[in-house]
Amino acid sequence: MGTRTPVGAQPERALIAPRPTRVAAAETPRAAMASPILIGATIVAILYFGREIFIPIAIALLLSFVLTPLVSRLRRLRLPRLVAVGVSVLLTLGIVGALGTLIGIQAADLVGDIPRYRTTIERKIEGLRASPVGHITDYVANIGRALHTGGQDQAKEPAKETPKAAPQPTEPAPGLDEAKPGQKPVLVEVASIPPGPLEMLGTLLSPVLQPLATVGIVFVVLLFVLMQREDLRDRMIRLAGSSDLHRTTGAIDDAAGRLSRYFVVQLALNTAFGVVIGIGLYVIGVPNPILWAIFSALMRFVPYIGAFLSAILPITLAAAVDPGWNMMIAVTILFLILEPLTGQVFEPIVYGQSTGLSPLAVLVSALFWTWLWGPVGLLLSTPLTVCLVVLGRHVEHLEFLDVLFGDRPALTPVQNFYQRILAGDSEEVLGHAELILQQCSLSSYYDEVVLKGLELAARDAARGVLTTQQKGAMRTALGELIADLSERSDAATEAAGEGGENACSPMPIGPAPETLPEAWTRKGAVLCISGRGFLDEAAAAILAQILEKRGIGIRTVPFSEASSARIGRFEPGPARMACVVSLALNGEPTHLRRLVERLQARMPGVPVLLGLWLAQNGQSERVGRAQAGATNATGQVASLREAIEAVLAAVQADIAGAPEAGAAARAPEPAEA
């Protein structure tokens, strides 16, 4: 995939924008937007009007994914490609022919027994009418008819009497002479010419010719696709982009392998479902179980409604065959047990969690392909959409297909977090945090999601696109989030420890709280002092919360308490270290340098750690080295992780330091500075 520009990383605009030049009509946004719409409409029209051609090609391509593993296995047996492809295609053709023959025999047998089933259904209907349920239904129907009839009687107006019209003379029947009153009419009989042998043959074969032609086209295309598989892959690589052959070839091969595995597994699972349904119907005693087994296996390719459709006909037939209701109840229970078991237990196991499609994409694709290609499109909707999503994940130019139809989130966790705090929705922010904290520790969530989201906010604030109301809503949402997460443990979850795809890197834990020196456990041992930016107080609160969960005594200090006007009244207390936190974008602002100088003058001997968590272009390291060399400051850090590591390193130095250093750490603090 190509690199994406992060949200908010747009170039800064000049204060005085130049006068825009008039562009040509072909370059206007309206024309640029109309071009993809026109191309999409053209593709849809071609697929619709050319469905007689594209349906067999689509079926052949899907079958090629199913047969590719078989062809590859035969090729490993030293068989020539032509022989391997021929054996695979002939085997598939034999299976399709056998299934078609079974369906025809079973359907003919079912049609012959329909009169007997109709008699049973009529008896059951009469029995229902004689039951209390039938009496209630008739009573409700009679009330409805009475209301309808009463309304019609009230709407009628009294009819007015009209004079009777004079009788009109009747005209004689055609072919009769008026002068001969006793003449009888002549009967005319129209005789149809019996059809000839060719016409009768055409009438009998016309319903079969089109399916046979479609099957023939499918297998011819399938034969050529399997024979020219490498050539088609090379052409796809050329279309996808030949500048990086290694990456493109790997992506195309991986996509083909995934599709082959998915379709083979889906076919095997649906076949097993049909076999179990057929055996169950045979044991229950439902006629034609083979027909319903094949029908159930095919209907499982239809999303959502396929299982419902596959159960209706066997249940109806069971009600028509059995004079009682036991058979229908047994068939209903069979489907109610097998369908959820297959869909909720076996499918997630064999598919690996999901097909990669969002539920809305499955529904929309089913509606679209059904409208485009009819019932065949409904059967092919999910496999075709899976193909598009897999291509979108592996081909950069088709990435929009994965965004539209895939089940992966459209936005990254950082973008989702920023969007929610920008809207000021505290509940959405907390719900998003709960999902991520299932895989990450609290400190990792702060470091890899929250602070990166605040970086996007700082960039937008630097560009001047955030209003005062938005900044206030963000501060409120952040404060509520930090307060809601204050009781959560910072221990790494099992998912985070496994190092999976969504797991965050763990943060340093440090020594156990009971082993900490007393000087570091007092309240105010570490001062978390915020800068004057609108997000700095939240960043300082995050650092304080993480240090407090490690047993270190903390105290948060707003920028106003350490300002030049109030620094004389500032009481450091038992401070062992001061951490100044700011989400600065460009190095060390002047006010932070002066703040560090004021703190050093007020707290001589206490190291001051400067945290510029969003500093750019390496300026943080350069300024940090200069600051550490010129003053008594610990140094400068560029992230929450580095700040925690620096504080824990100072604690470890006190624990394992020189005896005089340990004694100094355990000595009581002076009453006044």
C-alpha positions as CSV (number, residue, x, y, z in Angstrom):
1,M,0.0,0.0,0.0
2,G,1.1,3.5,-0.6
3,T,1.9,5.9,2.2
4,R,-1.0,7.9,3.4
5,T,-0.8,11.5,4.5
6,P,-1.9,11.8,8.2
7,V,-4.9,13.8,9.1
8,G,-4.1,17.4,9.7
9,A,-0.6,17.2,8.0
10,Q,-1.6,19.6,5.3
11,P,0.8,22.4,4.3
12,E,0.4,25.7,6.1
13,R,-1.4,28.4,4.0
14,A,0.1,31.8,3.5
15,L,-1.4,34.7,5.3
16,I,-2.3,36.5,2.0
17,A,-3.4,34.0,-0.5
18,P,-2.7,34.8,-4.2
19,R,-5.6,35.5,-6.5
20,P,-6.8,32.1,-7.8
21,T,-6.4,31.6,-11.5
22,R,-9.3,30.4,-13.6
23,V,-8.9,26.8,-14.7
24,A,-10.2,25.1,-17.7
25,A,-13.7,23.5,-17.7
26,A,-12.1,20.0,-17.8
27,E,-10.2,20.7,-14.6
28,T,-13.0,21.9,-12.5
29,P,-14.0,19.8,-9.4
30,R,-17.4,19.2,-10.9
31,A,-15.8,17.7,-14.0
32,A,-13.3,15.7,-12.0
33,M,-16.2,14.3,-9.9
34,A,-18.4,13.6,-12.9
35,S,-15.7,11.5,-14.6
36,P,-15.6,8.6,-12.1
37,I,-19.4,8.7,-11.9
38,L,-19.6,8.4,-15.7
39,I,-17.1,5.6,-15.7
40,G,-19.0,3.7,-13.0
41,A,-22.3,4.1,-14.8
42,T,-20.8,2.9,-18.0
43,I,-19.4,-0.2,-16.3
44,V,-22.8,-1.0,-14.7
45,A,-24.5,-0.6,-18.0
46,I,-22.1,-2.9,-19.7
47,L,-22.5,-5.5,-17.0
48,Y,-26.3,-5.2,-17.2
49,F,-26.7,-5.4,-21.0
50,G,-24.0,-7.9,-21.4
51,R,-25.1,-10.2,-18.6
52,E,-25.6,-13.1,-21.0
53,I,-21.8,-13.0,-21.6
54,F,-20.5,-11.9,-18.2
55,I,-22.5,-14.3,-16.0
56,P,-20.7,-17.4,-17.5
57,I,-17.4,-15.6,-17.3
58,A,-17.9,-14.8,-13.6
59,I,-19.0,-18.3,-12.8
60,A,-15.9,-19.7,-14.7
61,L,-13.5,-17.3,-12.8
62,L,-15.0,-18.4,-9.4
63,L,-14.7,-22.1,-10.4
64,S,-11.1,-21.5,-11.4
65,F,-10.3,-20.5,-7.8
66,V,-11.9,-23.7,-6.6
67,L,-10.1,-25.9,-9.2
68,T,-6.7,-24.2,-8.9
69,P,-5.6,-26.3,-5.9
70,L,-6.6,-29.5,-7.7
71,V,-4.7,-28.6,-10.8
72,S,-1.6,-27.7,-8.8
73,R,-1.8,-31.0,-7.0
74,L,-2.1,-32.9,-10.3
75,R,0.9,-30.9,-11.6
76,R,3.0,-32.1,-8.7
77,L,2.3,-35.6,-9.9
78,R,4.3,-34.8,-13.1
79,L,1.2,-34.6,-15.2
80,P,1.2,-32.1,-18.2
81,R,-0.8,-29.0,-17.7
82,L,-3.3,-29.9,-20.4
83,V,-3.9,-33.3,-18.8
84,A,-4.2,-31.8,-15.3
85,V,-6.6,-29.1,-16.5
86,G,-8.6,-31.6,-18.6
87,V,-9.0,-34.0,-15.7
88,S,-10.1,-31.2,-13.4
89,V,-12.6,-29.8,-15.8
90,L,-14.0,-33.2,-16.8
91,L,-14.4,-34.1,-13.1
92,T,-16.2,-30.9,-12.4
93,L,-18.4,-31.4,-15.5
94,G,-19.3,-34.9,-14.3
95,I,-20.3,-33.6,-10.9
96,V,-22.4,-30.9,-12.4
97,G,-24.1,-33.3,-14.8
98,A,-24.8,-35.8,-12.0
99,L,-26.3,-33.1,-9.8
100,G,-28.4,-31.8,-12.7
101,T,-29.7,-35.4,-13.4
102,L,-30.5,-35.9,-9.7
103,I,-32.3,-32.6,-9.5
104,G,-34.4,-33.5,-12.6
105,I,-35.3,-37.0,-11.4
106,Q,-36.2,-35.7,-7.9
107,A,-38.2,-32.8,-9.3
108,A,-40.2,-35.0,-11.7
109,D,-41.0,-37.4,-8.8
110,L,-42.1,-34.5,-6.6
111,V,-44.4,-33.1,-9.4
112,G,-46.1,-36.5,-9.8
113,D,-47.0,-36.6,-6.1
114,I,-48.4,-33.1,-5.9
115,P,-52.2,-34.2,-6.2
116,R,-51.8,-36.5,-3.2
117,Y,-50.1,-33.8,-1.2
118,R,-52.8,-31.3,-2.1
119,T,-55.5,-33.6,-0.5
120,T,-53.5,-33.8,2.7
121,I,-53.2,-30.0,2.8
122,E,-56.9,-29.5,2.2
123,R,-57.7,-31.9,5.1
124,K,-55.3,-30.0,7.4
125,I,-57.0,-26.7,6.4
126,E,-60.4,-28.1,7.2
127,G,-59.1,-29.3,10.5
128,L,-57.7,-25.9,11.3
129,R,-61.1,-24.3,10.5
130,A,-62.8,-26.7,13.0
131,S,-60.2,-25.9,15.7
132,P,-60.5,-23.0,18.2
133,V,-57.9,-21.1,16.2
134,G,-60.1,-21.5,13.1
135,H,-63.1,-20.2,15.0
136,I,-61.2,-17.2,16.2
137,T,-60.0,-16.5,12.6
138,D,-63.5,-16.8,11.2
139,Y,-64.8,-14.5,13.9
140,V,-62.3,-11.8,13.2
141,A,-62.9,-12.2,9.4
142,N,-66.7,-11.8,9.9
143,I,-66.2,-8.6,12.0
144,G,-64.0,-7.2,9.2
145,R,-66.6,-8.0,6.5
146,A,-69.4,-6.5,8.6
147,L,-67.4,-3.3,9.1
148,H,-66.6,-3.1,5.4
149,T,-70.2,-3.8,4.4
150,G,-71.6,-1.2,6.8
151,G,-69.3,1.4,5.5
152,Q,-70.4,0.7,1.9
153,D,-74.2,0.9,2.9
154,Q,-73.7,4.3,4.5
155,A,-71.9,5.5,1.4
156,K,-74.7,4.6,-1.0
157,E,-77.2,7.3,-2.0
158,P,-80.9,6.6,-2.9
159,A,-81.1,5.7,-6.5
160,K,-83.2,8.0,-8.8
161,E,-85.9,6.6,-11.1
162,T,-85.0,6.8,-14.7
163,P,-87.4,6.3,-17.6
164,K,-87.2,3.0,-19.3
165,A,-85.6,3.1,-22.7
166,A,-87.6,2.0,-25.7
167,P,-86.6,-1.5,-26.9
168,Q,-84.1,-1.4,-29.7
169,P,-84.7,-3.6,-32.8
170,T,-82.3,-6.6,-32.8
171,E,-80.1,-7.1,-35.7
172,P,-80.1,-10.4,-37.4
173,A,-77.1,-12.7,-36.9
174,P,-74.4,-12.5,-39.5
175,G,-74.9,-14.9,-42.3
176,L,-78.7,-14.9,-42.1
177,D,-81.1,-13.6,-44.6
178,E,-83.9,-11.3,-43.2
179,A,-86.3,-12.6,-45.9
180,K,-86.0,-16.2,-44.6
181,P,-87.1,-16.2,-41.0
182,G,-86.8,-20.0,-40.6
183,Q,-83.1,-20.1,-41.4
184,K,-80.7,-21.5,-38.7
185,P,-77.2,-20.1,-38.0
186,V,-74.2,-21.9,-39.4
187,L,-71.6,-23.2,-36.8
188,V,-68.0,-22.4,-37.7
189,E,-65.2,-24.5,-36.1
190,V,-61.5,-23.3,-36.2
191,A,-59.2,-26.3,-36.5
192,S,-55.5,-25.8,-35.4
193,I,-52.8,-27.3,-37.5
194,P,-50.7,-29.9,-35.5
195,P,-47.1,-28.9,-35.0
196,G,-44.4,-30.6,-37.0
197,P,-41.6,-32.7,-35.6
198,L,-39.1,-29.8,-35.7
199,E,-41.5,-27.4,-34.0
200,M,-42.3,-29.9,-31.3
201,L,-38.6,-30.6,-30.7
202,G,-38.0,-26.8,-30.5
203,T,-40.8,-26.4,-27.9
204,L,-39.4,-29.2,-25.8
205,L,-35.8,-28.2,-25.9
206,S,-36.2,-24.4,-25.6
207,P,-36.3,-24.4,-21.8
208,V,-33.1,-26.5,-21.7
209,L,-31.1,-24.9,-24.5
210,Q,-30.2,-21.7,-22.7
211,P,-29.0,-23.4,-19.5
212,L,-27.0,-25.9,-21.6
213,A,-25.5,-23.0,-23.6
214,T,-24.5,-21.2,-20.4
215,V,-22.9,-24.4,-19.0
216,G,-21.0,-24.9,-22.2
217,I,-19.7,-21.3,-22.1
218,V,-18.7,-21.7,-18.5
219,F,-16.6,-24.7,-19.1
220,V,-15.0,-23.4,-22.2
221,V,-13.9,-20.2,-20.4
222,L,-12.9,-22.3,-17.4
223,L,-10.6,-24.4,-19.5
224,F,-8.9,-21.4,-21.0
225,V,-8.5,-19.6,-17.6
226,L,-6.8,-22.6,-16.1
227,M,-4.6,-23.1,-19.1
228,Q,-3.6,-19.4,-19.2
229,R,-3.4,-18.8,-15.5
230,E,0.2,-17.4,-15.4
231,D,-0.5,-15.2,-18.4
232,L,-3.6,-13.8,-16.8
233,R,-1.6,-13.2,-13.6
234,D,1.1,-11.3,-15.6
235,R,-1.5,-9.1,-17.2
236,M,-3.1,-8.4,-13.8
237,I,0.4,-7.4,-12.5
238,R,0.8,-5.1,-15.5
239,L,-2.5,-3.4,-14.7
240,A,-1.8,-3.2,-11.0
241,G,1.6,-1.7,-11.5
242,S,4.8,-3.2,-12.8
243,S,7.2,-0.7,-11.1
244,D,7.6,-3.0,-8.1
245,L,7.3,-6.5,-9.5
246,H,8.3,-8.3,-6.3
247,R,5.7,-6.6,-4.2
248,T,3.0,-6.8,-6.9
249,T,3.6,-10.5,-7.7
250,G,3.5,-11.4,-4.0
251,A,0.3,-9.4,-3.6
252,I,-1.4,-11.0,-6.6
253,D,-0.3,-14.6,-5.6
254,D,-1.4,-14.0,-2.0
255,A,-4.8,-12.7,-3.1
256,A,-5.3,-15.7,-5.4
257,G,-4.3,-18.1,-2.7
258,R,-6.7,-16.5,-0.2
259,L,-9.6,-16.6,-2.6
260,S,-8.9,-20.2,-3.5
261,R,-8.8,-21.2,0.2
262,Y,-12.0,-19.2,0.9
263,F,-14.0,-20.7,-2.0
264,V,-12.8,-24.2,-1.4
265,V,-13.6,-24.0,2.3
266,Q,-17.0,-22.4,1.6
267,L,-17.9,-25.1,-1.0
268,A,-16.8,-27.9,1.4
269,L,-18.8,-26.4,4.3
270,N,-21.9,-25.8,2.3
271,T,-21.7,-29.3,0.9
272,A,-21.3,-30.8,4.3
273,F,-24.4,-28.8,5.4
274,G,-26.4,-30.1,2.5
275,V,-25.3,-33.7,3.2
276,V,-26.3,-33.4,6.9
277,I,-29.7,-31.9,5.9
278,G,-30.3,-34.6,3.4
279,I,-29.5,-37.3,6.0
280,G,-31.8,-35.7,8.5
281,L,-34.7,-35.3,6.1
282,Y,-34.3,-39.0,5.1
283,V,-34.4,-40.1,8.7
284,I,-37.4,-37.9,9.4
285,G,-39.2,-39.3,6.3
286,V,-39.5,-36.2,4.1
287,P,-39.8,-37.2,0.4
288,N,-37.0,-36.3,-2.1
289,P,-34.2,-35.6,0.5
290,I,-31.5,-35.5,-2.2
291,L,-33.3,-32.6,-3.9
292,W,-33.6,-30.6,-0.6
293,A,-29.9,-31.4,0.3
294,I,-28.7,-29.9,-3.0
295,F,-31.1,-26.9,-2.6
296,S,-29.9,-26.2,0.9
297,A,-26.3,-26.4,-0.1
298,L,-26.9,-23.9,-2.9
299,M,-28.9,-21.5,-0.8
300,R,-26.1,-21.2,1.7
301,F,-24.3,-19.2,-0.9
302,V,-27.0,-16.6,-0.5
303,P,-26.3,-14.2,2.4
304,Y,-28.8,-13.8,5.2
305,I,-31.9,-15.1,3.5
306,G,-30.4,-18.3,2.0
307,A,-30.9,-20.4,5.1
308,F,-34.5,-19.2,5.5
309,L,-35.3,-20.0,1.8
310,S,-33.7,-23.4,2.1
311,A,-36.0,-24.3,5.1
312,I,-39.3,-23.1,3.7
313,L,-39.9,-25.7,1.0
314,P,-38.9,-28.8,3.1
315,I,-41.1,-27.6,6.0
316,T,-44.0,-27.0,3.6
317,L,-43.5,-30.5,2.1
318,A,-43.4,-32.1,5.5
319,A,-46.7,-30.4,6.4
320,A,-48.2,-31.7,3.1
321,V,-47.0,-35.3,3.6
322,D,-47.7,-36.0,7.2
323,P,-51.4,-35.9,8.3
324,G,-50.3,-34.7,11.7
325,W,-47.7,-32.0,12.6
326,N,-44.8,-34.1,13.9
327,M,-42.9,-34.2,10.7
328,M,-43.1,-30.5,10.1
329,I,-42.0,-29.8,13.7
330,A,-39.0,-32.2,13.3
331,V,-37.9,-30.5,10.1
332,T,-38.2,-27.1,11.7
333,I,-36.1,-28.2,14.7
334,L,-33.5,-29.7,12.3
335,F,-32.9,-26.4,10.5
336,L,-33.1,-24.4,13.7
337,I,-30.2,-26.4,15.2
338,L,-28.0,-26.9,12.1
339,E,-28.1,-23.4,10.7
340,P,-27.0,-21.5,13.8
341,L,-24.5,-24.2,14.6
342,T,-23.0,-23.9,11.1
343,G,-23.1,-20.1,10.9
344,Q,-22.0,-19.2,14.5
345,V,-19.6,-22.1,15.3
346,F,-18.1,-23.8,12.2
347,E,-17.9,-20.8,9.9
348,P,-15.8,-18.6,12.3
349,I,-13.5,-21.6,12.8
350,V,-12.9,-22.5,9.2
351,Y,-13.0,-18.9,7.8
352,G,-10.8,-17.5,10.5
353,Q,-13.4,-15.1,12.0
354,S,-15.0,-13.5,9.0
355,T,-15.1,-13.3,5.2
356,G,-13.5,-9.8,5.4
357,L,-16.8,-8.1,4.4
358,S,-18.8,-5.7,6.5
359,P,-22.5,-6.7,7.1
360,L,-23.7,-3.7,5.2
361,A,-21.5,-4.5,2.3
362,V,-22.9,-8.1,2.1
363,L,-26.5,-6.7,2.1
364,V,-25.8,-4.0,-0.5
365,S,-23.8,-6.4,-2.7
366,A,-26.7,-8.9,-2.6
367,L,-29.2,-6.2,-3.6
368,F,-26.9,-4.9,-6.4
369,W,-26.0,-8.2,-8.0
370,T,-29.6,-9.4,-7.8
371,W,-30.8,-6.3,-9.6
372,L,-28.0,-6.6,-12.1
373,W,-28.0,-10.4,-12.9
374,G,-31.2,-11.8,-11.2
375,P,-31.1,-15.0,-9.1
376,V,-27.7,-15.9,-10.4
377,G,-26.4,-12.6,-9.2
378,L,-27.8,-13.4,-5.7
379,L,-25.8,-16.6,-5.6
380,L,-22.7,-14.9,-6.8
381,S,-23.0,-11.7,-4.8
382,T,-20.8,-12.7,-1.8
383,P,-18.0,-14.5,-3.8
384,L,-17.8,-11.6,-6.2
385,T,-17.6,-9.0,-3.4
386,V,-15.0,-11.0,-1.6
387,C,-12.9,-11.0,-4.8
388,L,-13.2,-7.2,-5.0
389,V,-12.2,-6.7,-1.4
390,V,-9.2,-9.0,-1.6
391,L,-8.0,-7.1,-4.7
392,G,-8.6,-3.8,-2.9
393,R,-6.3,-5.0,0.0
394,H,-3.5,-6.0,-2.3
395,V,-3.7,-3.6,-5.2
396,E,-3.0,0.0,-4.4
397,H,-5.2,1.5,-7.2
398,L,-8.2,-0.6,-6.0
399,E,-7.8,0.3,-2.3
400,F,-11.2,2.1,-2.3
401,L,-12.9,-1.2,-2.7
402,D,-11.5,-2.4,0.6
403,V,-12.5,0.9,2.2
404,L,-16.1,0.6,0.9
405,F,-16.8,-3.1,1.4
406,G,-14.2,-4.4,3.9
407,D,-14.8,-5.0,7.6
408,R,-11.7,-3.1,8.7
409,P,-12.2,0.3,10.2
410,A,-12.1,3.1,7.7
411,L,-10.1,5.3,10.2
412,T,-7.2,4.4,12.3
413,P,-7.6,4.3,16.1
414,V,-5.7,7.7,16.4
415,Q,-8.0,9.3,13.8
416,N,-11.1,7.8,15.5
417,F,-10.0,9.2,18.9
418,Y,-9.3,12.7,17.4
419,Q,-12.7,12.7,15.6
420,R,-14.5,11.9,18.9
421,I,-12.7,14.4,21.1
422,L,-13.2,17.0,18.3
423,A,-16.9,16.4,18.6
424,G,-16.7,16.6,22.4
425,D,-18.6,13.3,22.8
426,S,-17.3,11.9,26.1
427,E,-19.3,8.7,25.9
428,E,-18.0,7.9,22.4
429,V,-14.4,8.6,23.6
430,L,-14.7,6.3,26.5
431,G,-16.4,3.5,24.4
432,H,-13.5,3.8,21.9
433,A,-11.0,3.6,24.7
434,E,-12.7,0.5,26.2
435,L,-12.3,-1.3,22.9
436,I,-8.6,-0.6,22.5
437,L,-7.9,-1.3,26.2
438,Q,-8.9,-4.9,25.5
439,Q,-5.7,-5.3,23.6
440,C,-3.4,-2.6,25.2
441,S,-2.4,-1.5,28.6
442,L,-3.5,1.9,29.8
443,S,-0.1,3.5,29.4
444,S,0.3,2.1,25.9
445,Y,-3.1,3.4,25.0
446,Y,-2.2,6.9,26.2
447,D,1.2,6.8,24.4
448,E,0.1,5.3,21.1
449,V,-3.4,6.6,20.7
450,V,-4.2,9.6,22.9
451,L,-1.0,11.5,22.5
452,K,-0.9,10.9,18.8
453,G,-4.5,12.1,18.6
454,L,-3.5,15.2,20.5
455,E,-0.7,15.7,18.0
456,L,-3.3,16.0,15.3
457,A,-5.2,18.5,17.4
458,A,-2.0,20.5,18.0
459,R,-1.3,20.7,14.3
460,D,-4.8,21.9,13.6
461,A,-4.5,24.5,16.3
462,A,-1.2,25.7,14.8
463,R,-3.0,26.1,11.5
464,G,-5.7,28.1,13.2
465,V,-8.6,25.8,12.1
466,L,-9.9,25.0,15.7
467,T,-12.4,27.4,17.2
468,T,-12.5,28.3,20.9
469,Q,-15.6,26.1,21.4
470,Q,-13.8,23.1,19.9
471,K,-10.8,23.6,22.1
472,G,-13.0,23.8,25.2
473,A,-15.0,20.7,24.2
474,M,-11.7,18.8,23.7
475,R,-10.4,19.8,27.1
476,T,-13.6,18.7,28.7
477,A,-13.7,15.4,26.9
478,L,-10.0,14.7,27.8
479,G,-10.6,15.6,31.4
480,E,-13.6,13.2,31.6
481,L,-11.7,10.4,29.9
482,I,-8.7,10.7,32.2
483,A,-11.0,10.7,35.2
484,D,-12.9,7.7,34.0
485,L,-9.7,5.7,33.4
486,S,-8.2,6.6,36.8
487,E,-9.4,3.3,38.4
488,R,-8.2,1.1,35.6
489,S,-5.1,-1.0,36.2
490,D,-2.1,-0.4,34.0
491,A,-1.2,-4.1,33.8
492,A,-0.7,-5.5,30.3
493,T,-3.6,-7.6,29.0
494,E,-3.2,-11.1,27.6
495,A,-3.9,-9.8,24.1
496,A,-1.2,-7.1,24.5
497,G,1.3,-9.7,25.7
498,E,0.7,-12.0,22.7
499,G,2.1,-9.4,20.3
500,G,-0.7,-9.7,17.9
501,E,-1.7,-7.4,15.1
502,N,-3.5,-5.0,17.3
503,A,-1.4,-5.3,20.4
504,C,0.4,-2.2,21.7
505,S,4.0,-2.3,22.9
506,P,4.1,-2.5,26.7
507,M,5.4,0.3,28.8
508,P,8.1,0.0,31.5
509,I,6.6,-1.0,34.9
510,G,9.6,-0.2,37.2
511,P,10.2,-1.5,40.7
512,A,7.3,-2.8,42.9
513,P,5.6,-0.1,44.9
514,E,6.6,-1.7,48.2
515,T,10.3,-1.5,47.3
516,L,10.2,2.3,46.5
517,P,12.1,4.6,48.9
518,E,9.8,6.6,51.1
519,A,10.9,9.9,49.6
520,W,9.4,8.8,46.2
521,T,6.1,7.7,47.6
522,R,5.2,11.0,49.3
523,K,2.6,13.1,47.6
524,G,4.4,15.6,45.5
525,A,7.6,13.6,45.1
526,V,7.3,14.3,41.3
527,L,5.8,17.5,40.1
528,C,4.0,17.3,36.8
529,I,3.9,20.9,35.6
530,S,2.0,21.8,32.4
531,G,2.9,24.3,29.8
532,R,0.5,27.0,28.8
533,G,-0.9,25.2,25.7
534,F,-4.6,24.3,25.7
535,L,-3.7,20.5,25.7
536,D,-0.7,20.7,28.1
537,E,-2.8,20.2,31.3
538,A,-4.3,17.0,29.9
539,A,-0.8,15.7,28.9
540,A,0.5,16.5,32.5
541,A,-2.5,14.7,34.0
542,I,-1.8,11.6,31.9
543,L,1.9,11.5,33.0
544,A,0.8,12.0,36.7
545,Q,-1.8,9.2,36.4
546,I,0.7,6.7,35.0
547,L,3.4,7.5,37.6
548,E,0.8,7.3,40.4
549,K,-0.2,3.7,39.2
550,R,3.5,2.8,39.7
551,G,3.4,3.9,43.4
552,I,5.2,7.2,42.9
553,G,3.8,10.2,44.8
554,I,2.7,12.9,42.3
555,R,1.3,16.4,42.2
556,T,0.0,18.2,39.2
557,V,0.9,21.9,38.9
558,P,-0.8,24.2,36.3
559,F,1.3,26.7,34.4
560,S,-0.3,29.6,36.3
561,E,1.1,28.5,39.7
562,A,4.6,28.6,38.3
563,S,4.2,31.8,36.3
564,S,6.7,34.7,36.8
565,A,4.1,36.6,38.9
566,R,3.4,33.7,41.3
567,I,6.7,31.8,41.3
568,G,7.7,33.5,44.6
569,R,4.7,31.9,46.4
570,F,5.2,28.5,44.8
571,E,5.9,25.7,47.3
572,P,7.8,22.7,45.9
573,G,7.2,20.6,49.0
574,P,9.1,17.2,49.1
575,A,9.8,17.2,45.4
576,R,12.5,14.8,44.1
577,M,12.0,15.7,40.4
578,A,9.9,18.2,38.3
579,C,8.6,17.2,34.9
580,V,7.5,20.1,32.6
581,V,5.2,18.8,29.9
582,S,4.2,20.6,26.7
583,L,2.8,19.5,23.4
584,A,5.0,21.9,21.4
585,L,5.4,21.5,17.7
586,N,8.6,23.4,17.0
587,G,11.4,22.9,19.5
588,E,11.4,24.6,22.8
589,P,9.2,27.7,23.1
590,T,10.6,30.7,25.0
591,H,8.1,30.5,27.8
592,L,9.1,26.9,28.6
593,R,12.8,27.9,28.8
594,R,11.9,30.7,31.2
595,L,9.7,28.3,33.2
596,V,12.6,25.9,33.6
597,E,14.8,28.7,34.8
598,R,12.3,29.8,37.3
599,L,11.8,26.3,38.7
600,Q,15.6,25.8,39.0
601,A,15.9,29.0,40.8
602,R,13.0,28.1,43.2
603,M,14.1,24.5,43.7
604,P,17.9,24.3,43.7
605,G,19.2,20.8,43.5
606,V,15.9,19.3,42.2
607,P,16.3,18.0,38.6
608,V,13.9,19.4,36.0
609,L,12.8,17.1,33.2
610,L,11.5,18.9,30.1
611,G,9.0,17.0,28.0
612,L,8.5,18.3,24.5
613,W,6.4,15.4,23.4
614,L,5.6,16.7,19.9
615,A,8.9,18.4,19.0
616,Q,9.9,18.1,15.4
617,N,13.0,17.9,13.2
618,G,15.3,16.7,16.0
619,Q,15.1,20.0,17.8
620,S,14.1,18.3,21.1
621,E,17.3,16.3,21.3
622,R,19.5,19.3,20.5
623,V,17.8,21.6,22.9
624,G,17.7,18.9,25.5
625,R,21.5,18.3,25.4
626,A,22.1,22.0,25.7
627,Q,19.7,22.3,28.6
628,A,21.3,19.4,30.4
629,G,24.8,20.7,29.9
630,A,24.0,24.3,31.0
631,T,21.7,23.6,34.0
632,N,20.9,21.0,36.6
633,A,18.0,19.6,34.6
634,T,17.8,15.9,34.0
635,G,17.4,16.5,30.3
636,Q,14.6,16.5,27.7
637,V,12.3,13.7,26.5
638,A,10.2,13.5,23.4
639,S,7.4,11.1,24.5
640,L,5.4,9.8,27.4
641,R,7.5,6.6,27.3
642,E,10.8,8.5,27.6
643,A,9.4,10.5,30.5
644,I,8.3,7.4,32.5
645,E,11.7,5.8,31.8
646,A,13.5,8.9,33.0
647,V,11.6,9.0,36.3
648,L,12.0,5.3,36.9
649,A,15.7,5.6,36.2
650,A,16.0,8.3,38.9
651,V,14.1,6.0,41.3
652,Q,16.4,3.1,40.5
653,A,19.4,5.3,41.0
654,D,18.2,6.2,44.5
655,I,17.6,2.5,45.3
656,A,20.9,1.2,44.0
657,G,22.9,4.5,44.5
658,A,25.8,5.3,46.9
659,P,25.1,5.0,50.6
660,E,25.2,8.8,51.0
661,A,22.8,9.2,48.1
662,G,20.4,6.6,49.7
663,A,20.7,8.4,53.1
664,A,19.9,11.7,51.4
665,A,16.9,10.2,49.7
666,R,15.6,8.9,53.1
667,A,16.4,12.0,55.0
668,P,13.4,14.1,56.2
669,E,12.6,17.1,54.0
670,P,13.2,20.6,55.4
671,A,10.2,22.5,56.7
672,E,10.7,25.5,54.5
673,A,12.7,26.1,51.4
